[in-house]
Amino acid sequence: MDVLVMLEELPEQSPVLAQVSSVPSAIASERSTRDVVTLFGVPNAESLALALAAALESKRSSVSGMDPLDATRNVGVWPERGAIGDAAWLDRSTGQVVKREVEIPLAVLLETAGTLLADCGQGIRRLLAGLLVPNWPEGQRREMTFSFAPASAGARLSGESLLASLREADGLTIDGEDN
């Protein structure tokens, strides 16, 4: 799973830990949607894992529900409530926009986040360290891409698959430049 992770530093405390969205791809050859996780405030490994869990679980709810894979999803992640938002897609048979609510309980997010930390915690911590670099170029948005293949996404990872995932996470990029 590929995710763009952005950090928004808010002057005041926000009750929302993160915003998870899928946005349509601008390039037809890419997947139809891209997942974007926006973290608010100063994150830690657990809050980042919780936001990534929301991205994974919201995608899962799309696959298991009635909406197609190209649905646009938008959910907020709250520390006490879990993830709440909606999904929308175009019903190709009627031409109508269909919308449904998405709600992921906190217990599900915590379980998935724990699995993510166990499976690819080193990559998550490296991503977090990259986002929190103190000498980030002024005027540049704090954003990095992250790819992971957690066991919670489907089949259990073999040792080689996990190593490949961690190696890929080691190649994090900032504004298109390798770290």
C-alpha positions, 0 to 999 in steps of 0.5 A: 500500500502506498500512502502520501503522509503529510504533517500539518502543524497547527498552532492550536490543539485539534481534536482530530489526530489525522485526516485520511483521504483517497483522491483521484489520480491525475494520471490515467496510467496510475491507480484510480485513487491515491491515499493521503494521510494528513497528521495534525500537531506533533505525532508519535509512532503510535499516532502515525500507526493509528492514522495508517491503520485508518487508511488501511481499514477505510480501504478494506471497508470499501472492498468489503462494502458496496462501493468500488475501489475507485471510491473517494474516501474521507475520514477523520481519526479521533483518539476516543472515537476511531475513524468517521467519515464517508465514501463516495463514488459514481454508480456507472449504471445510473450516473448518480453519485452514491455516498455512504458513511464510513465508521471504523471503531477505535478498537479495530484501529488500535488492533490494526495499528499494533499489527502495523507497528509489529510488522513495519515499526522500524519503517514507521519510525523512520518515516516519523523521524523524516517528517520531524527533521528540525531543519526542514526546508522553509516553505516546503510542505512536510510530506513523504511517501511511504509504502508498506505491506503489513500482514494485516493487509491480507496474507502473513508476510514471510521474512523476505517480504517483511525485509523487502518492505522495510528496505523499500521504507528505507528509501523514503523520499522528500520532495522527490529526492532520496534520503 
